[in-house]
Amino acid sequence: MRSNPKGEYPEVMVATVDSSDNLVVTAWDGATLQDQTVITTETTTLYEAYELAFTYNP
Amino acid sequence: MKVNRDVVIVLAVFTLFVSSTTAWYLNPIVEEKTREIVSIIETPFVVLQSDYVYLGNNKIVLTLELENSAMTTQSTNIEVQALDSSGEIILDDDVEMIQNSTALDIPPGGTYTESFTFEKTGLRTELNVFLIILWWDTTQGVFTSGGGTSIAPKAFIAYRSSDFSGPKFPKYRFYDLEWSAVQQLNEPADQEVRMVRSAWNPASSMTDNALIVLLTNQEYVDAYKYDGFSWNFARLGRIWKNAPIDRVRPFDFEYECLSGDAVIVYKDNSTDPSRDLVYRVWDGSGWTDPAYIDDPAGRKEYYWVTLESDPLTDEIAMIGVTSDGNVNCWVWDGSSWGHHYLLSTSVTDVGYEAASIAWEYNSGEVIAAAADGQHIDAARYTGSWSGMGSFSLVLNPNRRTPDVNWVVLKPHRVSGSDRVMLMALDDRGKLYTRQWSGSSWLSLPELMDDDLQTEQSRCFDGDWMPTGTSFILFAGQFNTQQLSYKVWSPSGWNPSGQAAGATTAAPPTGRSGYR
């Protein structure tokens, strides 16, 4: 999970892998979770095979 | 005047308008009419804005803003055509990519704004310009759109997946206003991707640079550097011939926050007792030759390596866990590793990442923590290291003694704050938190949940909000399809203690259990 250094939407994004190998990213707008996006349905639960990163663009 | 009733072809050459960012579009318009001569006059509408934005490679959003320049209320039909470099209308499944709309009853001086979304695989490459045609009764105007721009990515995710060309091809997707289509890294694609790390460069002059580093299933460390336009591949080294446990991650990288140099550290594949860890630096032009870090305890096999940059300097802190349970810390001063500190010799289960390190934002000091049975051993670096002792996560000494599997520290990266949140998951699925103020531990460890979905994987994480003093904690509760979360603020956790946290909607895949 990562916090947006710019402080704008999405303030936080969390990437999760479920037990069926789905990699999903969910956005936090400061009050609620929304905009769940399936990145892939074929990742792995065996090891951490993903990482999410915000830019530091001004 | 008598009008020839036969077919009359009227060649009407219009004055064509373009938005300020593009060249004139000068093709004459041929109107074919029957029965009578039709007098066409130019549209009373002026195009104020017609720029478009690429959303990944496949979707483009054109925003059109019109202004009625007439003295009376006016209406217009709108037709937007997507044209390729030959001036032909782009086809999508043999259908012309044209969208139509109508702006009705726009008062004098009034404006009308509408967005038109075009979507087709590879549209970003195929599109040359949009043609905008406005007409109503006897008025007509033809315009070309403004230029296309890309919104700088806000984020990206790098990952392994078996779809598309398979698990040998690292995948990534950019996020601007939404997630882009899947991109693959095609070189060399000779080994399956296993572990993935990624980051954007935080240095102010290089924020469009990024790095993906991965460990392959043949134990090679591969690096893909992104310069804002293209990716550059380098195979940096090999960690071992056969990993003892697939889950372990004996490599990591961080950027120096001022210089933008990237520093990567990984386990050395040799048996040389003075070469326990390798480090290499991306110095702006290439990767430096391998250099080595010597664990003073002799030859050690590292299972976990974690780096953390000081956000205000070029220093980087490192914590590593060896196969025999030692926890070592070092600090990078911008040119070399030093300030070694042995934090612990008794991590209970080295198959889990049970150590973490963080920079206090305001003080520039480091806190390190590692699991030791049910305890957390901690130390602090203030120019030199000092131990902070240990504390138990379990408040009731009569309860079964668990072993902590996963430890994560998250610093509060806000000016003036030295807060750090500690999160720890034990081998019975219990998730604890405790907060460091910068000078002391605040309150006692708090049990957040006593039954997460698994303790074999790190099915929790949290981070501070980018502004303010709130912290959000996510976890996968046992047998709960939704993702659960709680929020900490200075008044405490909400919901408090073990109370079930709020949850998201079911994930779009509809499957249960988070890892």
Chai-1 contact restraints between the chains, C-beta under 6 A:
chainA,res_idxA,chainB,res_idxB,connection_type,confidence,min_distance_angstrom,max_distance_angstrom,comment,restraint_id
A,M1,B,D461,contact,1.0,0.0,6.0,A-B,restraint_1
A,M1,B,D463,contact,1.0,0.0,6.0,A-B,restraint_2
A,M1,B,F474,contact,1.0,0.0,6.0,A-B,restraint_3
A,S3,B,D463,contact,1.0,0.0,6.0,A-B,restraint_4
A,S3,B,W464,contact,1.0,0.0,6.0,A-B,restraint_5
A,S3,B,P466,contact,1.0,0.0,6.0,A-B,restraint_6
A,N4,B,P466,contact,1.0,0.0,6.0,A-B,restraint_7
A,G7,B,P466,contact,1.0,0.0,6.0,A-B,restraint_8
A,G7,B,T467,contact,1.0,0.0,6.0,A-B,restraint_9
A,E11,B,M465,contact,1.0,0.0,6.0,A-B,restraint_10
A,E11,B,P466,contact,1.0,0.0,6.0,A-B,restraint_11
A,V12,B,I472,contact,1.0,0.0,6.0,A-B,restraint_12
A,V14,B,F474,contact,1.0,0.0,6.0,A-B,restraint_13
A,T16,B,L483,contact,1.0,0.0,6.0,A-B,restraint_14
A,T16,B,Y514,contact,1.0,0.0,6.0,A-B,restraint_15
A,V17,B,R515,contact,1.0,0.0,6.0,A-B,restraint_16
A,D18,B,R511,contact,1.0,0.0,6.0,A-B,restraint_17
A,D18,B,G513,contact,1.0,0.0,6.0,A-B,restraint_18
A,D18,B,Y514,contact,1.0,0.0,6.0,A-B,restraint_19
A,S19,B,G513,contact,1.0,0.0,6.0,A-B,restraint_20
A,S20,B,R511,contact,1.0,0.0,6.0,A-B,restraint_21
A,N22,B,T509,contact,1.0,0.0,6.0,A-B,restraint_22
A,L23,B,Y159,contact,1.0,0.0,6.0,A-B,restraint_23
A,V24,B,P507,contact,1.0,0.0,6.0,A-B,restraint_24
A,T26,B,T504,contact,1.0,0.0,6.0,A-B,restraint_25
A,L33,B,T504,contact,1.0,0.0,6.0,A-B,restraint_26
A,Q36,B,P507,contact,1.0,0.0,6.0,A-B,restraint_27
A,Q36,B,P508,contact,1.0,0.0,6.0,A-B,restraint_28
A,T37,B,W179,contact,1.0,0.0,6.0,A-B,restraint_29
A,V38,B,P508,contact,1.0,0.0,6.0,A-B,restraint_30
A,V38,B,T509,contact,1.0,0.0,6.0,A-B,restraint_31
A,I39,B,I157,contact,1.0,0.0,6.0,A-B,restraint_32
A,T40,B,S161,contact,1.0,0.0,6.0,A-B,restraint_33
A,T40,B,D163,contact,1.0,0.0,6.0,A-B,restraint_34
A,E42,B,S161,contact,1.0,0.0,6.0,A-B,restraint_35
A,E42,B,S162,contact,1.0,0.0,6.0,A-B,restraint_36
A,E42,B,D163,contact,1.0,0.0,6.0,A-B,restraint_37
A,T43,B,Y159,contact,1.0,0.0,6.0,A-B,restraint_38
A,T43,B,R160,contact,1.0,0.0,6.0,A-B,restraint_39
A,T43,B,S161,contact,1.0,0.0,6.0,A-B,restraint_40
A,T45,B,R515,contact,1.0,0.0,6.0,A-B,restraint_41
A,L46,B,D246,contact,1.0,0.0,6.0,A-B,restraint_42
A,Y47,B,R194,contact,1.0,0.0,6.0,A-B,restraint_43
A,Y47,B,M195,contact,1.0,0.0,6.0,A-B,restraint_44
A,Y47,B,D246,contact,1.0,0.0,6.0,A-B,restraint_45
A,Y47,B,R247,contact,1.0,0.0,6.0,A-B,restraint_46
A,A49,B,Y159,contact,1.0,0.0,6.0,A-B,restraint_47
A,A49,B,R160,contact,1.0,0.0,6.0,A-B,restraint_48
A,A49,B,V196,contact,1.0,0.0,6.0,A-B,restraint_49
A,Y50,B,Y159,contact,1.0,0.0,6.0,A-B,restraint_50
A,Y50,B,V196,contact,1.0,0.0,6.0,A-B,restraint_51
A,E51,B,A158,contact,1.0,0.0,6.0,A-B,restraint_52
A,E51,B,V196,contact,1.0,0.0,6.0,A-B,restraint_53
A,E51,B,R197,contact,1.0,0.0,6.0,A-B,restraint_54
A,E51,B,S198,contact,1.0,0.0,6.0,A-B,restraint_55
A,L52,B,I157,contact,1.0,0.0,6.0,A-B,restraint_56
A,A53,B,S198,contact,1.0,0.0,6.0,A-B,restraint_57
A,A53,B,A199,contact,1.0,0.0,6.0,A-B,restraint_58
A,A53,B,W200,contact,1.0,0.0,6.0,A-B,restraint_59
A,F54,B,A155,contact,1.0,0.0,6.0,A-B,restraint_60
A,T55,B,P153,contact,1.0,0.0,6.0,A-B,restraint_61
A,T55,B,K154,contact,1.0,0.0,6.0,A-B,restraint_62
A,T55,B,W200,contact,1.0,0.0,6.0,A-B,restraint_63
A,T55,B,T207,contact,1.0,0.0,6.0,A-B,restraint_64
A,Y56,B,W200,contact,1.0,0.0,6.0,A-B,restraint_65
A,Y56,B,P202,contact,1.0,0.0,6.0,A-B,restraint_66
A,Y56,B,T207,contact,1.0,0.0,6.0,A-B,restraint_67
A,N57,B,A152,contact,1.0,0.0,6.0,A-B,restraint_68
A,N57,B,T207,contact,1.0,0.0,6.0,A-B,restraint_69
